[in-house]
Amino acid sequence: MTEAYAWADHRIFEAATGPGGKALLFGTDHASLFALDGSTRDVLARWRQRESIDLRKAPSPDREVLEALRDALVLVPAGPRRRPAPMDPANIPLGTLVLEVAQACNLRCAYCYAGGGSFGGESRLMRPELARRAARHLVESSGDLPQVTLVLFGGEPLLNLSALRAAVLEAEAAAREAGKRLVVSLTTNGTRFTPTLLDFLREHRVGITVSIDGPPDIHDANRRYAGGRDRGTYADVVEGLKLLRTHTSRPPAARVTLTPGQWSRIPEVFEHVLGLGFLEVGIAPVSPVTAGLLPTIEQDEALFAGFSRLARQFQQEAAEGRVLPFSNLLDLLARLHVGRVKSSPCGAGLGYLAMDAEGRFFLCHRLAGEDEFQVGNLDAGIDHAKIRTCLADQPAARAQACRACWARSLCAGGCHYENHLRETQLGLPPGGSCDFIRRWLEIGIRVYADLCRDPDNPVLAFLGRRADG
């Protein structure tokens, strides 16, 4: 067994201010984390500049620290290191299918990336028979996976209840025949709930996410009815939530989207939405579908300040053993907890696809309607060669910067859609959102390290369950 080791790529975060703060060493390739006290820092100072380290020759106290760093994969066997080969989409079974059952919407949101729900074409609804075929295709294409996920999406999916019901019932039948677990989720604007529909969603255990953007003035500025009903939707969404609570047992999740001018109100928005009874709240900065939605430096700072404040609030709650249901931070902490690294930004094309109302497959739901990201159709099947091309082309502009970035194992280059908007449609230089991403990831790393100071904290167990799905 080799005793010669070299330093893997890593970054040291200096101790944060406040009691008990320690410097942290983050291993880039494996998202490993190591708390550094004074004696450990001394060991690092003695050994960190060496290109090769023979653990047998290290003095005993130093060797203990170096062996711990080896176990954390910060020290790795010396010698050439091969980069892992990119995943071949043809070898990854389909596990999640987003069905755009309604490429139409009764709203006209100020920031809509889907062109009012139609994704750049004419408004259209998926035929129930096509929905059934798509649901069965998901199960039959899932290989040995024990679980499949069907996502009902739009536009506004509740504009097409016949296809929605057809997809759910067929997916249940196919999953039952195959002995698989089925997870079904629905994303809706919350304006079209009825008792009959909600009874169906409850009976079939459909998870619900509602788009809501905060207090009435923010929500109604963003999310308005289409056509002659040009008014805000906040009051109707709140009424829909009341109806939902009387017909379902599980609270919905909230999806918040905020424009740059609203980022200074992030903590207020979070508290307001959480107070409406949501299970958890995720906040998304708006996608820059036009140059007018690109933020200023001051707005970027407001976004970071808002997320930072919620992270501090999370720490305060966690110190008492409680979970603040801020989805953005929970997702990051769960990945850190299980050491889950990214070789790609998301699952797009790698076991995850979207299908539009005409049966065409796309790399993801946000890229639907973009012909260059169409990757087959229900009749001809999935075009894995096209997926390979898309996944190779998208990160090419950022490849060199990503290889040198300490955050690559947690980010892997960022959202394909966001990069496409910024770099292709708006002509911005690559990596425009990298600084925010790195700063946000550092906050998550510090929050997680703080949690780990008490290994019995129930929040850690919660993160483990979340990571397991």
C-alpha positions as CSV (number, residue, x, y, z in Angstrom):
1,M,0.0,0.0,0.0
2,T,1.4,3.4,-1.0
3,E,2.6,5.8,1.6
4,A,3.3,8.6,-0.9
5,Y,0.6,11.2,-1.0
6,A,0.0,14.5,-2.7
7,W,-2.4,17.3,-1.9
8,A,-5.8,17.2,-3.7
9,D,-7.3,20.5,-4.7
10,H,-8.7,22.2,-1.7
11,R,-9.5,25.6,-0.2
12,I,-9.2,27.0,3.3
13,F,-11.9,29.2,4.6
14,E,-10.6,31.4,7.4
15,A,-12.5,31.3,10.8
16,A,-15.7,33.4,10.8
17,T,-16.1,35.9,13.5
18,G,-17.9,34.9,16.6
19,P,-17.5,32.4,19.5
20,G,-16.2,28.9,18.6
21,G,-15.4,29.8,14.9
22,K,-12.8,27.6,13.3
23,A,-11.1,27.7,9.9
24,L,-12.4,25.1,7.5
25,L,-10.6,23.1,4.9
26,F,-12.8,22.1,1.9
27,G,-11.7,19.3,-0.4
28,T,-12.8,20.3,-3.9
29,D,-13.2,17.0,-5.6
30,H,-15.1,15.2,-3.0
31,A,-16.8,18.1,-1.1
32,S,-15.0,16.9,2.1
33,L,-14.9,19.2,5.1
34,F,-12.3,19.4,7.8
35,A,-12.3,21.8,10.8
36,L,-8.9,23.3,11.5
37,D,-7.8,24.2,15.0
38,G,-4.5,25.9,15.8
39,S,-2.4,22.7,16.0
40,T,-3.9,21.4,12.7
41,R,-3.1,24.7,11.1
42,D,0.5,24.3,12.3
43,V,0.7,20.9,10.7
44,L,-0.6,22.3,7.4
45,A,1.9,25.1,7.5
46,R,4.7,22.5,7.7
47,W,3.5,20.2,5.0
48,R,1.2,22.0,2.7
49,Q,3.9,23.2,0.2
50,R,5.3,19.7,-0.3
51,E,4.5,18.1,-3.6
52,S,4.8,14.5,-2.2
53,I,4.4,13.3,1.4
54,D,5.5,10.0,2.7
55,L,3.4,9.4,5.8
56,R,5.9,6.9,7.2
57,K,8.4,9.7,7.6
58,A,6.1,12.1,9.3
59,P,6.5,12.6,13.1
60,S,3.8,10.9,15.0
61,P,1.6,13.9,16.0
62,D,1.8,15.3,12.4
63,R,1.1,11.9,11.0
64,E,-2.2,11.6,12.9
65,V,-3.4,14.9,11.3
66,L,-2.1,13.9,7.9
67,E,-3.9,10.5,8.1
68,A,-7.1,12.3,9.0
69,L,-6.7,14.5,5.9
70,R,-6.0,11.4,3.9
71,D,-9.3,9.9,5.2
72,A,-11.0,13.1,4.2
73,L,-9.6,12.7,0.6
74,V,-7.6,15.9,0.9
75,L,-4.4,13.9,0.7
76,V,-4.6,11.4,-2.2
77,P,-2.1,8.8,-3.6
78,A,0.6,10.6,-5.5
79,G,0.8,10.0,-9.2
80,P,-1.2,10.9,-12.3
81,R,-4.9,11.5,-11.8
82,R,-7.3,10.6,-14.4
83,R,-10.4,12.7,-14.9
84,P,-13.6,10.6,-14.7
85,A,-15.2,10.0,-18.1
86,P,-18.4,12.0,-18.7
87,M,-21.5,10.0,-18.1
88,D,-23.1,8.5,-21.2
89,P,-26.8,9.4,-21.2
90,A,-27.5,6.2,-23.1
91,N,-26.5,4.2,-20.0
92,I,-28.7,6.2,-17.6
93,P,-32.3,5.0,-17.3
94,L,-35.1,7.6,-17.4
95,G,-36.1,8.3,-13.8
96,T,-37.9,11.7,-14.0
97,L,-40.2,12.9,-16.8
98,V,-41.7,16.5,-16.7
99,L,-44.9,16.5,-18.7
100,E,-46.0,19.9,-20.0
101,V,-49.6,18.8,-20.1
102,A,-50.7,22.4,-20.8
103,Q,-48.6,24.7,-22.9
104,A,-51.0,27.5,-22.0
105,C,-51.6,29.7,-19.0
106,N,-54.3,31.9,-17.5
107,L,-51.6,34.2,-16.1
108,R,-49.1,36.6,-17.8
109,C,-46.3,36.8,-15.3
110,A,-43.8,39.7,-15.7
111,Y,-40.8,37.4,-15.8
112,C,-42.2,34.3,-17.6
113,Y,-39.6,32.3,-19.4
114,A,-42.2,30.2,-21.2
115,G,-43.8,33.0,-23.3
116,G,-47.0,33.0,-21.4
117,G,-46.9,29.3,-21.0
118,S,-46.8,28.4,-24.7
119,F,-43.0,28.2,-24.9
120,G,-42.8,30.3,-28.0
121,G,-45.5,28.6,-30.0
122,E,-49.3,28.5,-30.1
123,S,-51.1,27.6,-26.9
124,R,-51.9,23.9,-26.8
125,L,-53.0,21.2,-24.5
126,M,-51.7,17.6,-24.4
127,R,-54.1,15.0,-25.6
128,P,-55.0,12.5,-22.8
129,E,-53.9,9.5,-25.0
130,L,-50.4,11.2,-25.4
131,A,-50.3,11.8,-21.6
132,R,-51.0,8.1,-21.0
133,R,-48.3,7.0,-23.5
134,A,-45.8,9.3,-21.9
135,A,-46.5,8.1,-18.4
136,R,-46.0,4.5,-19.5
137,H,-42.9,5.4,-21.4
138,L,-41.4,6.8,-18.2
139,V,-41.9,3.5,-16.4
140,E,-40.8,1.3,-19.3
141,S,-37.6,3.4,-19.8
142,S,-36.6,3.3,-16.1
143,G,-34.5,0.1,-16.3
144,D,-33.7,-1.2,-12.8
145,L,-34.6,2.0,-11.0
146,P,-36.9,1.2,-8.0
147,Q,-38.6,4.6,-8.2
148,V,-39.8,6.9,-11.0
149,T,-41.0,10.5,-10.8
150,L,-43.7,12.1,-12.9
151,V,-43.9,15.9,-12.8
152,L,-47.0,17.6,-14.0
153,F,-46.1,21.0,-15.4
154,G,-47.0,23.8,-17.8
155,G,-47.9,26.6,-18.4
156,E,-50.6,25.9,-16.0
157,P,-51.3,22.2,-15.8
158,L,-54.7,22.6,-14.2
159,L,-56.0,23.9,-17.5
160,N,-55.8,20.3,-18.8
161,L,-57.4,18.1,-16.1
162,S,-58.2,15.3,-18.6
163,A,-54.5,14.8,-19.5
164,L,-53.4,15.3,-15.9
165,R,-55.7,12.5,-14.7
166,A,-54.8,10.2,-17.6
167,A,-51.1,10.6,-16.9
168,V,-51.5,9.9,-13.2
169,L,-53.7,6.8,-13.6
170,E,-51.5,5.3,-16.3
171,A,-48.3,6.0,-14.4
172,E,-49.8,4.3,-11.3
173,A,-50.9,1.3,-13.4
174,A,-47.5,0.9,-15.1
175,A,-45.6,1.3,-11.9
176,R,-47.7,-1.2,-10.2
177,E,-47.2,-3.7,-13.0
178,A,-43.4,-3.1,-12.8
179,G,-43.2,-3.2,-9.0
180,K,-41.9,0.3,-8.8
181,R,-42.6,3.2,-6.5
182,L,-44.2,6.2,-8.2
183,V,-43.7,9.8,-7.1
184,V,-46.0,12.4,-8.7
185,S,-45.7,16.2,-8.2
186,L,-47.5,19.2,-9.6
187,T,-46.5,22.8,-10.0
188,T,-49.4,25.2,-10.2
189,N,-50.2,28.9,-9.9
190,G,-52.8,28.1,-7.3
191,T,-55.7,29.9,-9.0
192,R,-57.7,26.9,-10.2
193,F,-58.2,24.5,-7.3
194,T,-61.6,22.9,-6.9
195,P,-62.8,20.4,-4.3
196,T,-63.1,17.6,-6.8
197,L,-59.6,18.2,-8.2
198,L,-58.0,18.4,-4.7
199,D,-59.7,15.2,-3.7
200,F,-58.1,13.5,-6.7
201,L,-54.7,14.9,-5.9
202,R,-55.0,13.7,-2.3
203,E,-56.2,10.3,-3.2
204,H,-53.3,9.8,-5.6
205,R,-50.7,11.4,-3.3
206,V,-49.7,14.1,-5.7
207,G,-47.2,16.5,-4.1
208,I,-48.1,20.1,-4.8
209,T,-45.9,23.2,-5.3
210,V,-47.6,26.6,-5.6
211,S,-46.0,29.6,-7.2
212,I,-46.4,32.6,-5.0
213,D,-44.1,35.6,-4.8
214,G,-44.7,37.2,-1.4
215,P,-46.9,39.9,0.0
216,P,-49.7,41.3,-2.2
217,D,-47.8,44.2,-3.7
218,I,-44.9,42.0,-4.8
219,H,-47.0,39.0,-5.9
220,D,-49.5,41.1,-7.8
221,A,-46.8,43.1,-9.6
222,N,-45.3,39.8,-10.8
223,R,-48.2,37.5,-11.3
224,R,-51.3,38.8,-13.1
225,Y,-54.2,37.3,-15.0
226,A,-54.1,37.3,-18.8
227,G,-56.3,39.3,-21.2
228,G,-59.3,41.1,-20.0
229,R,-58.7,40.0,-16.4
230,D,-55.5,42.0,-16.0
231,R,-55.3,42.1,-12.3
232,G,-53.2,40.5,-9.6
233,T,-53.8,37.0,-8.4
234,Y,-52.7,37.1,-4.7
235,A,-56.2,37.1,-3.2
236,D,-57.2,34.1,-5.4
237,V,-54.1,32.2,-4.6
238,V,-54.7,32.7,-0.8
239,E,-58.3,31.5,-1.3
240,G,-57.0,28.5,-3.2
241,L,-54.6,27.7,-0.3
242,K,-57.6,27.7,2.2
243,L,-59.4,25.3,0.0
244,L,-56.3,23.1,-0.4
245,R,-55.9,22.9,3.4
246,T,-59.5,21.6,3.8
247,H,-59.0,18.8,1.2
248,T,-55.4,17.7,1.6
249,S,-53.4,16.6,4.6
250,R,-49.9,17.6,3.4
251,P,-49.0,21.3,3.1
252,P,-47.7,22.4,-0.3
253,A,-44.2,23.7,-1.0
254,A,-43.8,27.3,-2.2
255,R,-41.9,28.5,-5.2
256,V,-41.0,32.2,-5.1
257,T,-39.5,34.1,-8.0
258,L,-38.3,37.7,-7.4
259,T,-37.1,40.3,-9.8
260,P,-33.9,42.2,-9.0
261,G,-35.8,45.2,-7.6
262,Q,-37.4,42.9,-5.1
263,W,-34.3,41.2,-3.8
264,S,-33.9,43.6,-0.9
265,R,-37.1,42.2,0.6
266,I,-36.1,38.6,0.6
267,P,-36.4,38.0,4.4
268,E,-39.8,39.7,4.5
269,V,-41.0,37.6,1.5
270,F,-39.8,34.4,3.2
271,E,-41.6,35.2,6.5
272,H,-44.8,36.2,4.7
273,V,-45.0,33.1,2.5
274,L,-44.0,30.7,5.3
275,G,-46.8,32.3,7.4
276,L,-49.4,31.2,4.8
277,G,-48.8,27.6,5.9
278,F,-46.4,26.2,3.3
279,L,-44.2,23.2,4.1
280,E,-41.1,24.9,2.9
281,V,-40.2,27.9,0.8
282,G,-37.7,28.2,-2.1
283,I,-36.7,31.5,-3.5
284,A,-35.4,31.9,-7.0
285,P,-33.9,35.0,-8.5
286,V,-35.6,35.7,-11.8
287,S,-34.1,34.3,-14.9
288,P,-32.9,37.2,-17.2
289,V,-35.2,36.5,-20.1
290,T,-34.6,40.1,-21.2
291,A,-31.7,42.5,-20.6
292,G,-34.1,44.5,-18.4
293,L,-34.1,41.7,-15.8
294,L,-30.3,41.7,-15.4
295,P,-29.3,43.0,-11.9
296,T,-27.1,45.8,-10.9
297,I,-24.1,45.3,-8.6
298,E,-26.2,46.7,-5.7
299,Q,-29.1,44.3,-6.4
300,D,-26.7,41.4,-6.5
301,E,-25.5,42.5,-3.0
302,A,-29.1,42.7,-1.8
303,L,-29.7,39.2,-3.0
304,F,-26.6,37.9,-1.2
305,A,-27.6,39.9,2.0
306,G,-31.1,38.4,1.9
307,F,-29.9,34.8,1.6
308,S,-27.2,35.4,4.2
309,R,-29.8,36.6,6.7
310,L,-31.9,33.6,6.1
311,A,-28.8,31.4,6.6
312,R,-28.2,33.1,10.0
313,Q,-31.8,32.6,10.9
314,F,-31.4,28.9,10.0
315,Q,-28.4,28.6,12.3
316,Q,-30.4,30.2,15.2
317,E,-33.3,27.7,14.7
318,A,-30.9,24.8,14.3
319,A,-29.2,25.6,17.6
320,E,-32.6,24.8,19.2
321,G,-33.0,21.7,17.2
322,R,-35.5,23.2,14.8
323,V,-35.4,23.3,11.0
324,L,-36.1,26.5,9.2
325,P,-37.8,25.4,5.9
326,F,-35.7,27.4,3.5
327,S,-35.4,25.0,0.5
328,N,-32.4,26.7,-1.1
329,L,-30.2,26.1,2.0
330,L,-31.7,22.7,2.9
331,D,-30.9,21.3,-0.5
332,L,-27.3,22.4,-0.2
333,L,-26.9,21.2,3.4
334,A,-28.3,17.8,2.5
335,R,-25.8,17.3,-0.3
336,L,-22.9,18.3,2.0
337,H,-24.2,15.9,4.7
338,V,-23.9,12.9,2.5
339,G,-20.9,14.1,0.5
340,R,-22.9,14.2,-2.8
341,V,-20.8,15.9,-5.5
342,K,-21.8,17.0,-8.9
343,S,-20.3,15.9,-12.2
344,S,-23.0,17.8,-14.0
345,P,-25.1,20.8,-12.9
346,C,-28.3,18.9,-12.8
347,G,-30.0,15.8,-14.1
348,A,-31.0,17.3,-17.4
349,G,-30.5,14.7,-20.1
350,L,-29.1,12.3,-17.5
351,G,-32.2,10.4,-16.4
352,Y,-34.3,13.6,-16.5
353,L,-36.2,14.9,-19.5
354,A,-39.2,17.1,-20.3
355,M,-41.9,16.4,-22.9
356,D,-44.0,19.1,-24.5
357,A,-47.7,18.9,-25.4
358,E,-46.8,17.5,-28.8
359,G,-44.7,14.6,-27.5
360,R,-41.3,16.1,-28.2
361,F,-38.5,15.5,-25.6
362,F,-36.3,18.4,-24.4
363,L,-33.2,18.5,-22.3
364,C,-35.2,20.0,-19.4
365,H,-38.5,21.7,-18.8
366,R,-37.0,25.2,-19.0
367,L,-35.5,24.6,-22.4
368,A,-38.7,23.3,-23.9
369,G,-39.5,25.0,-27.2
370,E,-35.8,25.6,-27.9
371,D,-35.2,23.5,-31.0
372,E,-31.5,23.1,-30.4
373,F,-32.3,21.3,-27.1
374,Q,-34.9,18.9,-28.6
375,V,-33.7,15.4,-28.0
376,G,-36.2,13.1,-29.6
377,N,-39.9,12.4,-29.4
378,L,-42.3,9.9,-28.1
379,D,-42.6,8.1,-31.4
380,A,-38.9,7.9,-32.4
381,G,-37.6,7.6,-28.9
382,I,-34.9,9.5,-27.0
383,D,-32.0,10.8,-29.1
384,H,-29.0,10.1,-26.8
385,A,-26.5,11.3,-29.4
386,K,-28.2,14.7,-29.4
387,I,-28.2,14.7,-25.6
388,R,-24.4,14.0,-25.6
389,T,-23.9,17.0,-28.0
390,C,-26.0,19.3,-25.9
391,L,-24.2,18.3,-22.7
392,A,-20.8,18.7,-24.3
393,D,-21.5,22.1,-25.9
394,Q,-23.1,23.9,-23.0
395,P,-20.2,23.9,-20.6
396,A,-17.5,24.3,-23.2
397,A,-17.3,28.1,-22.8
398,R,-16.7,27.8,-19.0
399,A,-14.6,24.6,-19.0
400,Q,-11.2,26.2,-18.1
401,A,-12.7,28.4,-15.4
402,C,-14.7,25.5,-13.9
403,R,-11.6,23.2,-13.7
404,A,-9.8,25.9,-11.6
405,C,-12.8,26.7,-9.4
406,W,-13.0,25.3,-5.8
407,A,-16.8,25.1,-6.0
408,R,-16.9,22.8,-9.0
409,S,-18.0,19.7,-7.1
410,L,-21.0,21.5,-5.7
411,C,-21.9,23.6,-8.8
412,A,-20.5,21.8,-11.9
413,G,-21.0,24.9,-14.0
414,G,-24.4,26.1,-13.2
415,C,-27.9,25.8,-14.8
416,H,-27.8,25.1,-18.5
417,Y,-30.8,27.3,-19.1
418,E,-29.4,30.3,-17.2
419,N,-26.1,30.0,-19.0
420,H,-27.9,29.8,-22.3
421,L,-29.9,32.9,-21.6
422,R,-26.9,34.9,-20.4
423,E,-24.3,33.8,-22.8
424,T,-26.2,32.9,-26.0
425,Q,-29.3,35.1,-26.0
426,L,-28.0,38.1,-24.2
427,G,-24.3,37.8,-25.3
428,L,-22.8,38.1,-21.8
429,P,-19.4,36.7,-21.0
430,P,-19.3,33.2,-19.4
431,G,-19.6,32.9,-15.7
432,G,-21.7,36.0,-14.9
433,S,-23.3,34.4,-11.8
434,C,-20.2,32.5,-10.5
435,D,-19.3,35.0,-7.8
436,F,-22.7,34.8,-6.2
437,I,-22.7,31.0,-6.4
438,R,-19.3,30.7,-4.7
439,R,-20.3,33.1,-1.9
440,W,-23.5,31.2,-1.4
441,L,-21.8,27.9,-1.3
442,E,-19.3,29.2,1.3
443,I,-22.2,30.2,3.5
444,G,-23.7,26.7,3.2
445,I,-20.3,25.1,4.1
446,R,-20.0,27.3,7.2
447,V,-23.6,26.6,8.3
448,Y,-23.0,22.9,7.9
449,A,-19.7,23.0,9.8
450,D,-21.5,24.8,12.6
451,L,-24.2,22.1,12.7
452,C,-21.6,19.4,12.9
453,R,-20.2,20.8,16.2
454,D,-23.2,18.9,17.8
455,P,-23.4,15.5,16.1
456,D,-26.6,14.8,18.1
457,N,-28.4,17.8,16.6
458,P,-31.7,16.4,15.1
459,V,-31.3,18.8,12.2
460,L,-28.5,16.5,10.9
461,A,-30.8,13.5,11.0
462,F,-33.3,15.6,9.1
463,L,-30.7,16.4,6.4
464,G,-29.9,12.7,6.1
465,R,-33.6,11.8,5.5
466,R,-33.9,14.6,3.0
467,A,-30.8,13.4,1.1
468,D,-32.3,9.9,0.9
469,G,-35.4,11.3,-0.7
